[in-house]
Amino acid sequence: MFRRNPRAADPDRDAGLQEDMVVIVDQSVNPYLVLFHEPAGYRAEQVRALRNRLVAMNPDGEPKTLVVTSAVRDEGKTIAALNLAMAMAELERQQVVLIDADLRRPGCERYLNLNPEPGLTDVLLGRTTVEKVLRPAGYRQLMLIGPGTRVGNPAEVLSSSRLDELLQRLKERYQYIVVDTPPVLPSTDAGVLASRTDGTLVVVRLEKSMKKQTRDAVRTLQDMGANVLGCFVTELRGADPESDRRLAYEPQAGEEGT
């Protein structure tokens, strides 16, 4: 299992959520895929910092499954999942697959500018095999399993025993499996998925997310048996080179000092 931050187990502390954070990124990371568009930029480095912390939580280097979710919609979970998967795919000998398990409002194919194809639901319903739905995401060693054919009962489909079989098969081939899910509070999907994976990351949009909603989401996930690793905060103002030039470190012609 991932080693969870022990402080993340108590979401009710008035000291605030910031003590439990894995890493903080600037608001400009949403809605852009910074690992693709700005691979040498400050925001991409913040995503890599998140990746490095998660890798450090896995000292044995075993294949792991990681859910990325949020309390409610519009907190940037899909962008966070995509950027994190891309950052993990940069590592040497790291085969990574991203699963779009948000069967209600899927977005991975749209953000990657890919046409919809058979995917997760088609595997879980026994219509096809995992080998037939895996496809390149257009970034290094990253593969994608899209949401697949729309279904009217997402929670029931995700509860299928075939999901465990799918995750196990993927862990035989990939080092990390990143799973984008619906938000926790509007549906039960995220809890079902998080309880069957190795770790869960909760995306929090600063100045939009309500602290109570985030606490409720963390508690719900933990009640479902999820291993909540921490939170990934977006829209923290001031912590970027545009507002503080000391954070910039681009090469400058003729510059000798550090």
Backbone as JSON, one array per atom type, in Angstrom:
{
  "sequence": "MFRRNPRAADPDRDAGLQEDMVVIVDQSVNPYLVLFHEPAGYRAEQVRALRNRLVAMNPDGEPKTLVVTSAVRDEGKTIAALNLAMAMAELERQQVVLIDADLRRPGCERYLNLNPEPGLTDVLLGRTTVEKVLRPAGYRQLMLIGPGTRVGNPAEVLSSSRLDELLQRLKERYQYIVVDTPPVLPSTDAGVLASRTDGTLVVVRLEKSMKKQTRDAVRTLQDMGANVLGCFVTELRGADPESDRRLAYEPQAGEEGT",
  "N": [[0.84, -1.2, 0.0], [0.3, 2.37, -0.51], [2.0, 4.66, 1.6], [0.18, 6.43, 3.72], [-0.21, 9.9, 4.54], [-0.19, 10.46, 7.91], [-1.41, 12.62, 9.12], [-3.53, 13.26, 7.51], [-5.65, 11.75, 8.26], [-7.38, 12.94, 10.03], [-9.74, 14.92, 9.35], [-11.12, 16.94, 10.65], [-9.76, 18.84, 12.06], [-9.29, 22.16, 13.19], [-7.08, 23.43, 12.41], [-6.89, 23.43, 9.75], [-7.02, 22.49, 6.24], [-4.62, 22.78, 4.97], [-2.41, 21.72, 6.27], [-2.44, 19.1, 5.59], [-1.75, 18.89, 2.99], [-0.5, 17.57, -0.07], [0.87, 18.82, -2.18], [1.08, 22.1, -3.62], [-0.39, 23.97, -6.21], [-0.45, 26.51, -8.76], [-3.2, 28.59, -9.9], [-3.23, 28.67, -12.69], [-2.77, 26.17, -13.68], [-5.11, 24.97, -14.25], [-7.34, 25.24, -16.83], [-5.33, 23.82, -18.17], [-3.1, 21.44, -19.7], [-0.29, 21.28, -18.35], [2.02, 19.75, -18.34], [2.23, 18.99, -20.92], [2.06, 21.34, -22.5], [3.74, 23.23, -21.21], [6.32, 22.01, -20.38], [8.75, 22.64, -19.15], [8.11, 24.52, -17.34], [7.17, 26.42, -14.37], [4.75, 25.55, -13.22], [4.48, 22.95, -14.19], [6.6, 21.84, -12.8], [5.58, 21.86, -10.23], [3.63, 19.91, -10.4], [5.27, 17.74, -10.84], [6.5, 17.7, -8.37], [4.43, 16.79, -6.77], [4.15, 14.25, -7.91], [6.65, 13.15, -7.19], [6.43, 13.01, -4.42], [4.39, 11.17, -4.12], [5.6, 8.94, -5.27], [7.6, 8.6, -3.39], [6.07, 7.69, -1.29], [5.77, 5.13, -1.93], [7.88, 3.15, -1.32], [8.74, 0.57, -1.95], [8.37, 0.32, -4.61], [6.31, -1.01, -5.88], [3.72, -1.9, -8.28], [1.02, 0.39, -8.46], [-2.32, 1.55, -7.81], [-4.13, 4.52, -8.22], [-6.57, 6.73, -7.21], [-7.98, 9.76, -8.34], [-9.85, 12.36, -7.21], [-12.54, 14.6, -6.17], [-14.37, 16.76, -3.91], [-16.7, 18.04, -4.9], [-18.0, 19.09, -8.12], [-16.08, 20.82, -10.7], [-13.56, 21.35, -9.55], [-11.18, 20.73, -10.65], [-10.24, 18.1, -10.92], [-9.95, 16.28, -13.1], [-8.08, 17.51, -14.82], [-5.98, 17.56, -13.01], [-5.56, 14.8, -12.68], [-4.78, 14.05, -15.27], [-2.42, 15.61, -15.67], [-0.85, 14.59, -13.58], [-0.62, 11.88, -14.32], [0.81, 12.19, -16.69], [3.18, 13.27, -15.66], [4.11, 11.12, -14.16], [4.58, 9.34, -16.21], [6.89, 10.32, -17.27], [9.0, 9.31, -15.88], [11.82, 7.12, -15.85], [11.49, 3.92, -17.24], [8.86, 3.7, -16.4], [5.78, 2.58, -16.89], [2.63, 3.81, -17.55], [-0.88, 4.06, -17.03], [-3.88, 5.76, -17.65], [-7.12, 5.85, -16.45], [-10.3, 6.79, -17.38], [-12.72, 6.94, -15.31], [-14.91, 8.41, -14.78], [-17.93, 8.15, -15.39], [-20.12, 9.68, -15.68], [-19.65, 12.42, -16.31], [-17.45, 12.44, -18.33], [-14.07, 13.43, -19.22], [-11.46, 13.08, -20.11], [-10.8, 12.15, -22.73], [-11.69, 14.33, -24.21], [-10.04, 16.45, -23.28], [-7.61, 15.51, -24.19], [-7.99, 15.64, -26.84], [-9.0, 13.45, -28.27], [-10.9, 11.08, -30.15], [-14.01, 9.65, -29.05], [-13.99, 6.27, -28.02], [-14.56, 2.67, -27.64], [-14.33, 1.68, -24.22], [-13.83, 1.72, -20.71], [-16.43, 0.97, -19.67], [-17.22, -0.88, -21.58], [-15.43, -2.94, -21.23], [-16.03, -3.71, -18.59], [-18.62, -4.59, -18.89], [-18.25, -6.82, -20.35], [-18.05, -6.71, -23.11], [-15.79, -6.35, -24.61], [-12.17, -6.66, -24.63], [-9.51, -5.73, -22.35], [-7.14, -5.25, -23.7], [-8.0, -4.3, -26.14], [-9.04, -1.81, -25.65], [-7.1, -0.2, -24.64], [-5.09, 2.58, -25.44], [-2.68, 4.83, -26.95], [-2.02, 7.88, -25.24], [-0.87, 10.03, -26.34], [1.33, 11.11, -25.14], [4.48, 10.44, -24.3], [5.07, 7.53, -22.44], [2.49, 7.13, -21.7], [-0.66, 5.57, -21.45], [-4.14, 5.27, -22.28], [-7.38, 4.5, -21.03], [-10.47, 5.06, -22.05], [-13.79, 6.29, -21.06], [-15.72, 4.8, -22.35], [-18.71, 3.24, -23.73], [-21.69, 5.01, -23.08], [-23.59, 4.57, -20.11], [-26.57, 3.88, -18.22], [-26.49, 3.29, -15.57], [-24.12, 3.94, -13.82], [-22.91, 3.5, -11.22], [-23.61, 0.87, -10.63], [-22.35, -0.51, -12.71], [-19.68, 0.05, -12.16], [-19.37, -1.34, -9.84], [-18.96, -3.89, -10.54], [-17.48, -7.16, -10.46], [-15.62, -7.48, -12.37], [-14.1, -5.21, -12.4], [-12.12, -5.4, -10.4], [-10.64, -7.48, -11.51], [-9.77, -6.24, -13.83], [-8.12, -4.12, -12.82], [-6.16, -5.63, -11.56], [-4.99, -6.98, -13.7], [-3.96, -4.83, -15.12], [-2.04, -3.92, -13.32], [-0.16, -5.83, -13.62], [1.16, -5.09, -15.86], [1.65, -2.36, -15.84], [3.23, 0.33, -14.06], [2.02, 2.4, -12.65], [-1.39, 3.1, -12.18], [-3.62, 5.47, -12.87], [-6.66, 6.79, -11.84], [-9.37, 8.59, -12.85], [-12.21, 9.85, -11.28], [-15.77, 10.43, -10.65], [-16.89, 13.3, -8.66], [-16.97, 13.05, -5.03], [-19.19, 13.66, -3.29], [-21.62, 14.05, -4.86], [-22.22, 11.5, -5.89], [-21.92, 7.9, -5.51], [-19.85, 6.7, -6.79], [-17.07, 7.41, -6.67], [-16.32, 6.6, -4.08], [-16.71, 3.84, -4.24], [-14.79, 3.13, -6.15], [-12.44, 4.12, -4.96], [-12.19, 2.53, -2.71], [-11.22, 0.23, -3.73], [-8.74, 0.56, -4.67], [-5.23, 1.49, -4.33], [-4.57, 3.98, -3.26], [-5.84, 7.33, -2.61], [-6.29, 10.55, -3.91], [-7.36, 13.76, -3.13], [-8.66, 16.46, -4.83], [-8.59, 19.91, -4.29], [-10.02, 23.01, -4.74], [-8.88, 26.02, -4.08], [-10.47, 28.75, -2.44], [-12.82, 28.21, -3.69], [-13.73, 25.64, -3.06], [-15.57, 24.37, -0.35], [-14.74, 24.11, 3.03], [-16.13, 22.35, 4.72], [-17.36, 20.63, 2.89], [-15.13, 19.4, 1.77], [-14.07, 18.11, 4.03], [-16.23, 16.4, 4.55], [-16.14, 14.83, 2.26], [-13.63, 13.56, 2.49], [-14.1, 12.12, 4.84], [-16.19, 10.45, 3.99], [-14.88, 8.92, 2.02], [-12.96, 7.61, 3.62], [-14.66, 6.17, 5.29], [-15.58, 4.36, 3.47], [-13.45, 2.79, 3.19], [-11.24, 3.75, 1.87], [-7.84, 4.65, 1.2], [-6.8, 7.54, 1.98], [-4.55, 9.72, 0.75], [-3.92, 12.4, 0.8], [-4.36, 15.91, -0.04], [-4.66, 17.8, -3.07], [-3.99, 20.93, -3.94], [-5.38, 23.57, -5.78], [-5.22, 26.82, -7.38], [-3.87, 28.52, -5.55], [-2.97, 31.64, -4.72], [-0.26, 33.8, -5.57], [1.93, 32.1, -5.27], [3.77, 31.8, -7.53], [5.97, 32.41, -10.36], [5.07, 34.73, -11.67], [4.11, 36.46, -9.77], [6.06, 36.52, -7.91], [9.22, 36.96, -8.52], [11.44, 35.66, -7.55], [10.88, 33.01, -7.61], [11.27, 32.25, -10.16], [13.46, 30.66, -12.51], [14.77, 30.66, -14.98], [17.12, 30.02, -17.63], [19.48, 32.59, -18.29], [21.0, 34.6, -20.69], [24.42, 35.25, -20.4], [24.28, 35.48, -17.67], [25.71, 34.99, -14.54], [25.56, 34.6, -11.77], [23.82, 32.89, -9.01]],
  "CA": [[0.0, 0.0, 0.0], [0.94, 3.66, -0.31], [2.06, 5.13, 2.96], [-0.65, 7.62, 3.82], [0.16, 10.93, 5.48], [-1.04, 10.22, 9.07], [-2.18, 13.8, 9.48], [-4.72, 13.34, 6.68], [-6.7, 10.9, 8.8], [-8.27, 13.71, 10.88], [-10.13, 16.08, 8.55], [-11.92, 17.88, 11.43], [-8.94, 19.77, 12.81], [-9.47, 23.54, 12.79], [-5.83, 23.95, 11.86], [-7.14, 23.61, 8.33], [-6.63, 21.43, 5.33], [-3.31, 23.0, 4.37], [-1.41, 20.89, 6.9], [-2.52, 17.77, 5.03], [-1.59, 18.94, 1.55], [0.63, 16.9, -0.68], [1.6, 19.85, -2.91], [0.2, 23.2, -3.99], [-0.11, 24.47, -7.56], [-1.08, 27.78, -9.09], [-4.49, 28.48, -10.57], [-3.09, 28.55, -14.13], [-2.71, 24.77, -14.11], [-6.47, 24.6, -14.64], [-7.62, 23.9, -17.32], [-4.32, 23.43, -19.16], [-2.22, 20.32, -19.45], [1.0, 21.97, -18.31], [3.11, 18.83, -18.68], [2.27, 18.91, -22.38], [2.28, 22.66, -23.09], [4.82, 23.95, -20.54], [7.03, 20.97, -19.64], [9.86, 23.18, -18.37], [7.6, 25.64, -16.58], [7.02, 26.34, -12.91], [3.57, 24.77, -12.84], [4.82, 21.56, -14.43], [7.46, 21.4, -11.71], [4.75, 21.61, -9.06], [3.02, 18.6, -10.6], [6.33, 16.75, -10.6], [6.7, 17.61, -6.93], [3.38, 15.88, -6.31], [4.55, 12.9, -8.35], [7.78, 12.68, -6.4], [5.96, 12.67, -3.08], [3.64, 9.91, -4.22], [6.58, 7.87, -5.48], [8.27, 8.38, -2.1], [5.15, 6.93, -0.45], [5.79, 3.76, -2.44], [9.32, 2.85, -1.3], [9.03, -0.74, -2.52], [8.27, 0.41, -6.06], [5.32, -1.94, -6.41], [2.66, -1.28, -9.09], [0.0, 0.98, -7.61], [-3.5, 2.18, -8.39], [-4.35, 5.79, -7.54], [-7.78, 7.46, -7.58], [-7.97, 11.22, -8.22], [-11.24, 12.79, -7.13], [-12.76, 15.86, -5.47], [-15.62, 16.73, -3.15], [-17.77, 18.43, -5.8], [-17.54, 19.33, -9.48], [-15.36, 22.05, -11.04], [-12.39, 21.58, -8.7], [-9.98, 20.46, -11.43], [-9.75, 16.74, -10.7], [-9.55, 15.63, -14.35], [-6.81, 18.13, -15.22], [-4.95, 17.07, -12.07], [-5.28, 13.39, -13.0], [-4.03, 14.01, -16.53], [-1.07, 16.12, -15.45], [-0.13, 13.66, -12.72], [-0.29, 10.7, -15.12], [1.88, 12.58, -17.6], [4.41, 13.41, -14.88], [4.57, 9.77, -13.83], [5.06, 8.69, -17.44], [8.21, 10.84, -17.59], [10.03, 8.57, -15.16], [12.43, 6.04, -16.6], [10.92, 2.58, -17.07], [7.56, 3.76, -15.76], [4.63, 2.46, -17.77], [1.5, 4.4, -16.82], [-2.17, 4.09, -17.73], [-4.91, 6.61, -17.06], [-8.49, 5.35, -16.68], [-11.39, 7.75, -17.17], [-13.83, 6.23, -14.69], [-16.03, 9.33, -14.56], [-18.89, 7.72, -16.41], [-21.22, 10.65, -15.72], [-19.18, 13.61, -17.03], [-16.06, 12.13, -18.7], [-13.39, 14.55, -19.85], [-10.08, 12.81, -20.52], [-10.68, 12.12, -24.2], [-11.87, 15.69, -24.7], [-8.84, 17.23, -23.0], [-6.52, 15.0, -25.01], [-8.41, 15.79, -28.23], [-9.16, 12.11, -28.84], [-12.27, 10.68, -30.42], [-14.53, 8.61, -28.15], [-13.9, 4.89, -28.48], [-14.88, 1.73, -26.56], [-13.42, 1.85, -23.09], [-14.02, 1.06, -19.44], [-17.72, 0.3, -19.53], [-17.29, -2.01, -22.5], [-14.69, -4.04, -20.59], [-16.76, -4.15, -17.4], [-19.84, -5.28, -19.32], [-17.87, -8.03, -21.07], [-18.22, -6.54, -24.54], [-14.49, -6.36, -25.26], [-11.07, -6.95, -23.71], [-8.72, -4.56, -21.98], [-6.14, -5.0, -24.75], [-8.62, -3.6, -27.26], [-9.44, -0.44, -25.29], [-5.9, 0.57, -24.33], [-4.57, 3.32, -26.59], [-1.74, 5.88, -26.56], [-2.62, 9.16, -24.88], [-0.17, 11.09, -27.05], [2.39, 11.67, -24.31], [5.48, 9.5, -23.84], [4.65, 6.15, -22.21], [1.16, 7.15, -21.09], [-1.76, 4.94, -22.16], [-5.46, 5.72, -21.82], [-8.63, 3.76, -21.18], [-11.54, 6.03, -21.97], [-14.96, 5.85, -20.32], [-16.46, 3.8, -23.12], [-20.11, 3.48, -24.07], [-22.48, 5.59, -21.99], [-24.5, 3.65, -19.44], [-27.52, 4.56, -17.35], [-26.3, 2.87, -14.18], [-22.66, 3.92, -13.61], [-22.51, 2.91, -9.94], [-23.76, -0.58, -10.72], [-21.31, -1.01, -13.61], [-18.39, 0.15, -11.48], [-19.34, -2.31, -8.75], [-18.75, -5.21, -11.13], [-16.27, -7.88, -10.07], [-14.64, -7.35, -13.46], [-13.22, -4.08, -12.12], [-10.95, -5.93, -9.68], [-9.85, -8.24, -12.47], [-9.13, -5.27, -14.73], [-7.04, -3.45, -12.12], [-5.08, -6.58, -11.32], [-4.31, -7.22, -14.98], [-3.18, -3.64, -15.45], [-0.88, -3.85, -12.42], [0.84, -6.77, -14.13], [1.81, -4.49, -17.01], [1.93, -0.94, -15.64], [3.73, 0.68, -12.74], [1.0, 3.22, -12.01], [-2.7, 3.22, -12.82], [-4.29, 6.66, -12.33], [-8.09, 6.66, -12.12], [-10.19, 9.79, -12.67], [-13.55, 9.44, -10.88], [-16.67, 11.55, -10.36], [-16.75, 13.84, -7.3], [-17.4, 12.14, -3.97], [-20.46, 13.94, -2.65], [-22.83, 13.88, -5.68], [-22.49, 10.11, -6.26], [-21.16, 6.9, -4.74], [-18.86, 6.09, -7.67], [-15.7, 7.62, -6.22], [-16.09, 5.76, -2.92], [-16.61, 2.45, -4.7], [-13.49, 2.96, -6.82], [-11.34, 4.38, -4.02], [-12.06, 1.41, -1.77], [-10.64, -0.92, -4.43], [-7.44, 0.96, -5.17], [-4.19, 1.58, -3.3], [-4.51, 5.3, -2.65], [-6.77, 8.32, -3.15], [-5.88, 11.94, -3.82], [-8.52, 14.64, -3.21], [-8.34, 17.77, -5.39], [-9.29, 21.01, -3.6], [-9.86, 24.29, -5.42], [-8.85, 27.05, -3.05], [-11.41, 29.86, -2.58], [-14.08, 27.71, -4.23], [-14.13, 24.49, -2.27], [-15.98, 24.63, 1.02], [-14.0, 23.23, 3.93], [-17.01, 21.28, 5.21], [-17.54, 19.66, 1.82], [-13.91, 18.61, 1.66], [-14.03, 17.21, 5.19], [-17.24, 15.35, 4.36], [-15.66, 13.94, 1.2], [-12.57, 12.73, 3.06], [-14.71, 11.18, 5.77], [-16.93, 9.46, 3.2], [-13.9, 8.01, 1.42], [-12.39, 6.78, 4.67], [-15.71, 5.24, 5.73], [-15.69, 3.34, 2.44], [-12.23, 1.99, 3.23], [-10.21, 4.31, 1.0], [-6.58, 5.12, 1.78], [-6.69, 8.93, 1.54], [-3.15, 10.11, 0.86], [-3.82, 13.83, 1.05], [-5.09, 16.78, -0.95], [-3.91, 18.49, -4.12], [-4.66, 22.23, -3.91], [-5.21, 24.45, -6.93], [-5.6, 28.23, -7.25], [-3.21, 29.25, -4.48], [-2.43, 32.85, -5.33], [1.0, 34.34, -5.09], [3.06, 31.15, -5.3], [4.26, 31.52, -8.87], [6.96, 33.4, -10.8], [4.47, 35.96, -12.14], [3.91, 37.35, -8.64], [7.29, 36.54, -7.11], [10.26, 36.59, -9.48], [12.42, 34.78, -6.94], [10.51, 31.64, -7.93], [11.67, 31.98, -11.55], [14.85, 30.21, -12.59], [15.04, 30.36, -16.37], [18.49, 30.4, -18.04], [19.61, 33.92, -18.83], [22.27, 34.77, -21.42], [25.4, 36.07, -19.75], [24.06, 35.55, -16.22], [26.65, 34.1, -13.88], [25.2, 34.34, -10.37], [22.67, 32.05, -8.71]],
  "C": [[0.88, 1.26, 0.0], [1.0, 3.94, 1.18], [1.31, 6.45, 3.06], [-0.06, 8.6, 4.81], [-0.72, 10.78, 6.71], [-1.86, 11.42, 9.46], [-3.45, 13.91, 8.68], [-5.86, 12.53, 7.22], [-7.68, 11.66, 9.65], [-8.69, 14.97, 10.17], [-10.83, 17.14, 9.35], [-11.08, 18.93, 12.16], [-9.11, 21.17, 12.28], [-8.19, 24.14, 12.24], [-5.9, 24.08, 10.36], [-6.58, 22.49, 7.49], [-5.19, 21.58, 4.87], [-2.24, 22.13, 5.01], [-1.36, 19.5, 6.28], [-2.14, 17.73, 3.56], [-0.35, 18.18, 1.09], [1.5, 17.91, -1.42], [0.6, 20.91, -3.33], [0.6, 23.7, -5.37], [-0.89, 25.74, -7.8], [-2.35, 27.57, -9.9], [-4.36, 28.26, -12.07], [-2.98, 27.12, -14.6], [-4.07, 24.3, -14.6], [-6.99, 25.63, -15.63], [-6.56, 23.38, -18.29], [-3.52, 22.22, -18.73], [-0.77, 20.84, -19.48], [2.16, 21.04, -18.62], [3.28, 18.71, -20.19], [2.67, 20.26, -22.98], [3.47, 23.4, -22.5], [5.69, 22.97, -19.74], [8.19, 21.48, -18.8], [9.41, 24.3, -17.44], [7.44, 25.36, -15.09], [5.86, 25.43, -12.52], [3.79, 23.27, -13.1], [5.7, 21.01, -13.32], [6.66, 21.12, -10.44], [4.03, 20.26, -9.18], [4.05, 17.5, -10.38], [6.64, 16.61, -9.12], [5.66, 16.69, -6.31], [3.73, 14.44, -6.67], [5.65, 12.34, -7.47], [7.36, 12.28, -4.99], [5.18, 11.35, -3.09], [4.58, 8.74, -4.44], [7.3, 7.56, -4.18], [7.38, 7.61, -1.12], [5.11, 5.46, -0.84], [7.24, 3.28, -2.49], [9.69, 1.51, -1.92], [8.94, -0.75, -4.04], [7.28, -0.54, -6.68], [4.31, -1.21, -7.3], [1.51, -0.82, -8.2], [-1.15, 1.56, -8.43], [-3.83, 3.41, -7.55], [-5.6, 6.47, -8.09], [-7.54, 8.95, -7.39], [-9.42, 11.68, -8.26], [-11.32, 14.14, -6.46], [-14.08, 15.76, -4.72], [-16.81, 17.0, -4.07], [-17.17, 18.72, -7.17], [-16.76, 20.66, -9.57], [-14.21, 22.37, -10.09], [-11.09, 21.22, -9.42], [-9.43, 19.06, -11.31], [-9.25, 16.09, -11.99], [-8.23, 16.19, -14.86], [-5.69, 17.65, -14.31], [-4.57, 15.63, -12.39], [-4.44, 13.27, -14.26], [-2.59, 14.48, -16.34], [-0.24, 15.17, -14.6], [0.28, 12.41, -13.5], [0.83, 11.01, -16.1], [3.21, 12.69, -16.86], [4.97, 12.04, -14.51], [5.15, 9.06, -15.05], [6.43, 9.21, -17.86], [9.32, 10.01, -16.96], [10.54, 7.4, -15.99], [11.81, 4.7, -16.23], [9.59, 2.58, -16.32], [6.46, 3.7, -16.82], [3.39, 2.88, -16.99], [0.25, 4.32, -17.68], [-3.13, 4.95, -16.94], [-6.27, 6.04, -17.44], [-9.48, 6.47, -16.42], [-12.59, 6.97, -16.65], [-14.95, 7.18, -14.27], [-17.05, 9.07, -15.66], [-20.07, 8.69, -16.54], [-20.86, 11.9, -16.52], [-17.72, 13.39, -17.45], [-15.4, 13.3, -19.42], [-12.02, 14.25, -20.41], [-9.91, 12.81, -22.03], [-10.8, 13.53, -24.77], [-10.62, 16.53, -24.47], [-7.66, 16.79, -23.84], [-6.82, 15.09, -26.5], [-8.46, 14.45, -28.95], [-10.63, 11.82, -29.09], [-12.74, 9.62, -29.43], [-14.44, 7.24, -28.8], [-14.36, 3.96, -27.36], [-13.85, 1.83, -25.44], [-13.85, 1.07, -21.87], [-15.34, 0.31, -19.34], [-17.82, -0.94, -20.41], [-16.52, -3.22, -21.95], [-15.49, -4.59, -19.42], [-18.05, -4.89, -17.74], [-19.54, -6.51, -20.17], [-18.0, -7.93, -22.57], [-16.9, -6.6, -25.31], [-13.43, -6.64, -24.21], [-10.27, -5.68, -23.42], [-7.69, -4.24, -23.05], [-6.71, -4.16, -25.89], [-9.01, -2.16, -26.93], [-8.25, 0.42, -24.87], [-5.42, 1.3, -25.58], [-3.62, 4.42, -26.12], [-2.47, 7.18, -26.28], [-1.93, 10.32, -25.58], [0.92, 11.75, -26.25], [3.26, 10.56, -23.77], [4.91, 8.1, -23.66], [3.24, 6.05, -21.62], [0.12, 6.51, -22.02], [-3.08, 5.39, -21.53], [-6.5, 4.63, -22.02], [-9.74, 4.77, -20.98], [-12.75, 5.48, -21.24], [-15.77, 4.78, -21.04], [-17.9, 4.21, -23.38], [-20.88, 4.0, -22.87], [-23.45, 4.54, -21.43], [-25.41, 4.44, -18.51], [-27.34, 4.25, -15.89], [-24.82, 2.79, -13.84], [-22.24, 3.23, -12.33], [-22.58, 1.39, -9.98], [-22.67, -1.18, -11.61], [-19.95, -1.01, -12.91], [-18.26, -0.82, -10.31], [-19.08, -3.73, -9.25], [-17.45, -5.84, -10.63], [-15.19, -7.8, -11.16], [-13.7, -6.18, -13.23], [-11.96, -4.55, -11.4], [-10.04, -6.71, -10.62], [-9.09, -7.3, -13.41], [-7.94, -4.6, -14.04], [-5.87, -4.38, -11.88], [-4.3, -6.85, -12.61], [-3.45, -6.02, -15.36], [-1.94, -3.52, -14.58], [0.2, -4.84, -12.84], [1.67, -6.15, -15.26], [2.28, -3.05, -16.77], [2.36, -0.67, -14.21], [2.7, 1.5, -11.95], [-0.26, 3.25, -12.86], [-3.4, 4.37, -12.14], [-5.74, 6.62, -12.78], [-8.8, 7.97, -11.83], [-11.62, 9.35, -12.37], [-14.47, 10.66, -10.78], [-16.37, 12.12, -8.97], [-17.4, 12.92, -6.27], [-18.83, 12.4, -3.53], [-21.69, 13.75, -3.54], [-23.17, 12.42, -6.0], [-21.63, 9.19, -5.42], [-19.99, 6.32, -5.54], [-17.45, 6.2, -7.13], [-15.38, 6.74, -5.02], [-15.91, 4.3, -3.29], [-15.24, 2.2, -5.31], [-12.34, 3.13, -5.84], [-11.12, 3.22, -3.07], [-11.36, 0.21, -2.41], [-9.29, -0.58, -5.04], [-6.48, 1.21, -4.01], [-4.15, 2.92, -2.59], [-5.46, 6.26, -3.34], [-6.24, 9.72, -2.88], [-7.12, 12.82, -4.03], [-8.08, 16.01, -3.71], [-9.22, 18.82, -4.72], [-8.98, 22.3, -4.34], [-9.99, 25.4, -4.4], [-9.77, 28.21, -3.43], [-12.69, 29.46, -3.29], [-14.6, 26.55, -3.39], [-14.51, 24.94, -0.86], [-15.3, 23.61, 1.93], [-14.86, 22.07, 4.41], [-17.2, 20.22, 4.14], [-16.31, 18.78, 1.67], [-13.78, 17.65, 2.82], [-15.01, 16.07, 5.03], [-16.79, 14.34, 3.32], [-14.59, 13.01, 1.73], [-13.15, 11.69, 4.0], [-15.46, 10.08, 5.04], [-15.98, 8.44, 2.59], [-13.31, 7.07, 2.47], [-13.39, 5.76, 5.19], [-15.89, 4.1, 4.74], [-14.44, 2.45, 2.38], [-11.11, 2.51, 2.35], [-9.0, 4.74, 1.81], [-6.33, 6.53, 1.25], [-5.27, 9.42, 1.82], [-2.98, 11.56, 1.22], [-4.6, 14.6, 0.02], [-4.14, 17.49, -1.91], [-4.62, 19.82, -4.33], [-4.35, 23.03, -5.16], [-5.66, 25.85, -6.57], [-5.07, 28.88, -5.98], [-2.52, 30.46, -5.09], [-1.08, 33.23, -4.73], [2.18, 33.4, -5.21], [3.42, 30.79, -6.72], [5.16, 32.65, -9.33], [6.36, 34.72, -11.26], [4.28, 36.95, -11.0], [5.15, 37.46, -7.76], [8.43, 36.03, -7.99], [11.36, 35.72, -8.87], [12.13, 33.31, -7.23], [10.87, 31.27, -9.37], [13.14, 31.56, -11.58], [15.17, 29.8, -14.03], [16.49, 30.75, -16.69], [18.51, 31.79, -18.66], [20.99, 34.06, -19.5], [23.2, 35.7, -20.64], [25.25, 36.16, -18.25], [24.94, 34.53, -15.53], [26.22, 33.72, -12.48], [24.01, 33.43, -10.24], [21.91, 32.62, -7.51]]
}
